[in-house]
Amino acid sequence: TRFFDKYQNFVRIAREGMSGWVLKAMGDGAAENAREMFQMHEVYICLIAFLAVATAVGIPLVNMLCPLGGHVFGRVYTHGQPNTKRVAICVDFSQLFHASVEESERKKIMQALSAWKKNEDNNISDGLLNVTITLSDLETSSGAIKKLQKAGHGISIAVDESGSSDSIKKAYQAYEDALGSSPSWYHTGNATTGGHAQKHLTASKLGMRSAMWSSYIEADSGLTREQVQALVGELDTHRGGNYIYVKLQQPGKQGGLLDVLKLVSGDSVHGMSPKDKFLPTTISLVSLDQILMEL
C-alpha cells in the first residue's frame, strides 16, 4: 500500500500507457470491457506487470552477477586463504591430455612440478595441478584420470558443452563409478553457463564446493608481458590463495602453463618475478577454512 501511495503517479502513467497499448492491439470490439477491467483492478494489473519485469530482468541479472548469486545457493570460492604461499593452478583435462599434445610436452610439465617434490622442506601435497574434467572425459579417459588422482592431483568436475545442470549430476555419478569416491569440487570454467547460480545450486546439493578463479590466463606458446605483470601483481598482493586458471586455446601448446609454473616457483619471465616463491597444490588445501598464515 505504501508503495502505491508513494508512486501512484508513476503507476497511473504506466497503467495508462500499458492499457492504451493493449487496447489498441485488441481492437475496438473488446476495448470498452478491457478498459473497465483495468480501472477496477489497477493495483493487481500493475503488480502482475511489475513481477513480470522483475522476473524477466532479475533472473539473467542474478546469473551474470555470480558468484554474488552463487553465494545464495552454495559455497562459492573465487580465492583461497591469503598469506599461505600456496596457490591452485587449474587446467582442463581435455587440453592437457588432448590427442594433439605430444608426450614430451606433458613430461616438461610433470618435470617442472617434480621440482617442488625434490625439495625436502615441501610436503608430498606440493607440486600438484587441479585438473577439471567433464562427463565426456570420464567416459573416454577414465584410466588417465585415475592416474592423475593416484598422483595426488586435484580433480574437479565441470559442465560439458551442453551447459546443462544435468551434466553435472551425470559427471558426479560417473566420477563415483570410475574413481570410487565422490568429487569435492565443481569448477565453473570460463564459460558463462558454468557460473550460473543454478549450477552452484546443483553442486551444493551434491555436497560439492564451487571454485571460480582469481587469475584467468589465456596462453598458448607463452605469457605476454602484460599477463606476467598482472599475475606477478596478484601473487605479490595476496601472497597465496590464488586460483590460477590457465586456458589453452591450442591444446598442443603448453608454453603458457610452463611460464605460470616458472613464476610460481619464483623464476623470472620477461624480466619479472614475484617477491616470494609459492607452492602449487590442490584447491582443497588452498581453500582450508582454518589454516595458519605465514606473515
N, C-alpha and C positions, 0 to 999 in steps of 0.2 A: 504493500500500500504506500509506504513512504517513497519507494522508488517512483511510482506513478505520480504521486503528489509533486515530487521534485522535478520530474522530467515529463510532465504531462503535455507541455507544448511540443516537445520533440516527438513524443509518442503520437500526438494528434497529426503532426505533419507527416510522420512516417506512415500512419494509418491511411491518411488521405491519399498519399502518393501511391501506396501499395494497392489500396482498394480501387483507385482510379485505373491503374494499370490492369488489374484483374477484371474489372467490369468492362473495360474496353475490349479485352480479349474474349470475354464471354458473349458479347453482343447485346443488343437492346432487349431481347426477349426475357432474359433472366436477370437483367441489370437491377430492376427495382427490388426484387426479392433479396438479391445478394446485398444491396445497399442497406436494407433493413437489418439483415443478419450482422453486418459489420457494425452498425450502430448499437445493436443490442449486446453484442459480445466483443466490444472493443478491447477490453483487457485481455481476454483469453486469446483472441486472434494475434495480438501483439506479443503475448507471451510465447505462443507457438512459433511465431516468426523469429523471436529472439533466440529460442532454443535451437531452431534450425540453423541460424547463422553461427551460433556458438559451436554447434557440432561440426558444421562444415569447415570452420576455420580452426577450431580448437584441436581436433584430433591430428591433422597434419602438423600443427604447431608443436604439439607435445612430442610427436615423432622426431621432428627436426631438432628439438632442444635437448635430446638425450645427451649426456646422462641425467639432465635435470628430471626428465620424465622417468628415466630408468630407476632413479633412487626411490621413486614412489613404490616400485614393484619388487625390487631386489637389491642385492649388494653389488653395486657397480663401481669399479675402480678405474681411475684414469692414471693413478700414480701409487706407488708403494710407499714404504716408510723412508723419509729422507735421512741424511746423515748416517747411513749404514754402509756406504761404499759398495752396495750390491745393486745390480741392475738386471732387468729381464730383457733379453734380446729375443724378439718374436719373428718367426718366419713361417711362410706357408709350406706345408709338406709338398704340395704339387709343384712348387718352384724349386725347392732344394733337391728333390728327388725326381724331377722331370726327366723324361727319356732323353731330352737333348742335353742334359747336364752330364758332362764327362766325369768318370770316376776320379780322375786326377783333380778336378775342381773340388769335389767333396772332400778328398783327402787333405787338400790345403786348409779347408775349414776345420776339419777334425784335428789337424796338427796344430792349428792356431789355438783351438780350445784346450788341447792337451798341455799347453804351456802352463796353464793355471794348476793343473793336477800335479805337475812335476815340482811345484813349489811346496815344500814341506810345511809352510805356515798356513796353507789353504786346506780346506776340507774337501772330501770327496764330492760334495754338492756344488763345488765351484767348477767353472769351465763348462757350463751347460747351456743349451738353447731351449727355447719354448716353441714347439712345433704345432701349428694349427692344422687340424685335419677336418675333412668333411665326410659325409656318408659315402661318397664315391671312392674316396681314398681308402676307407676301411674295407670296402668291397673288393678293391683291386690290389691293395698293397698292405694287407694286414701283417704279413711277415716282416716287412721293413719297419712298420710302426712298432711291432713288438721289440725289435732290436733297439730302437730308439728309447723305448720305455725301459728296457733292461739296462741300458747305458746310463739311465738316470735323467734323461732329458724330459722336460715338461711337455705334456700332451694336452692340448685343449681342443674342443670341437667348435665348429662354426657352421653357419648356414651354407647350403650348397648354391648352385647357380639359380635355382628356383626362388630363393629368398624367402621361403615359407617357414613358419614356425614348426610345421610338421617335420621338416627335415632335421631340426634339432632333436626332436624326440626320437626319430629313427636312428640318427647318429649316436645318440646316447645308448640306445639298446644294442646297436651294432658294436659299440665300444665295449660294453659289458660282455657281450658274447665272444669277442675276439681277444680281449686282454684280461678278462677275468676280474675286473674291478670297475668301479664307477668313476667317470670323469668328474673332476672337481671344478674345472673352469670352462667357461664359454667365452670365445674371443669374437669381438664384433667385426674384425677385419676392417677394410677401408670402404666397403660398400655402404651406401645409405641404409639399405634394408637391414643390414646386420645390427645397426644401432637403434632400431625402432623399439619403443617401450614394450611392445608385445613380445619381442624376442627376449628381453630381460625378464619379463614375467614368466615366460616359458622356462628359461634357465633357472630362475629362482624356485619354481615349483618342482623342478627336477633335483633341487638341492645343490645347484652349482652357483658359483660366483661369476660375475661378468667382468671381463677386462677389456678396456679400450686401449688407448695408447697416449703417452705424453709426448713422444717424439715419433713422427711419421716421416719416413725417408723412402723416396723412390730413387733407386740407383741400380745401374747395371754394371758397367765397366769400372766404376769408381765414384767417389763422392766429389761434388763440386766444392769450390772454396766456400760458397755460401752455406752449403749443407754442413761442412765441417765446422764453420764458425757458429752456426746455430746449435749443433749438437754439443760442442765444447762449452758454449754458454749455459746450456741446460744442465750439463753434468756438473759444472762448477757452481751453479746456483743451488741445486738440490743435494749434491754430494751423495747420491744414491736414491734408490726407489724408482728410477726412470723405467718406463715401459718403452723400449725402442723397437718399433715395428718397421722392419725392412721389407719393402715391397719391390720385387724384381720384375721389371717389365719384360725382360728377355731371360727366361729361365736358365739359358746356357751361360749367362754371365754372372759371376759371383764376386766381382771386384768390389762392389758396394758393401756387401756384407763383410768382406775381409778388411776394408777400411774402417768399418764400425768396430770390429774386434781390435784393430790396432789402437784406435782412440781409447777404447775402454781399458786397454792394457797400459795406457799412458804413453804410447808411442806417438810420434808426430806424423800428421798428414797435412800436406800443403803448408808446412812450417808452423802448424798449430797443434797444440795438445792440451788436455785438461790438466789441472793442477794436481789431481790425485790419480791413483790407479784404482780401478774398480774390478769387482768380481762378478762375472756373468753367471746367473743361477736361475732357478725356476721362479715363476711368478708366485708360487705359494710361499717361498722363503722371502721373497722381496716384499710380500704383502702381509706378513705376520701382523696381527693386531697388537701384539705386545712384543717388542724387540728392543734390545739395548742399542743405543745410538753411540756413534763414535764422534765426539766433539773435539 
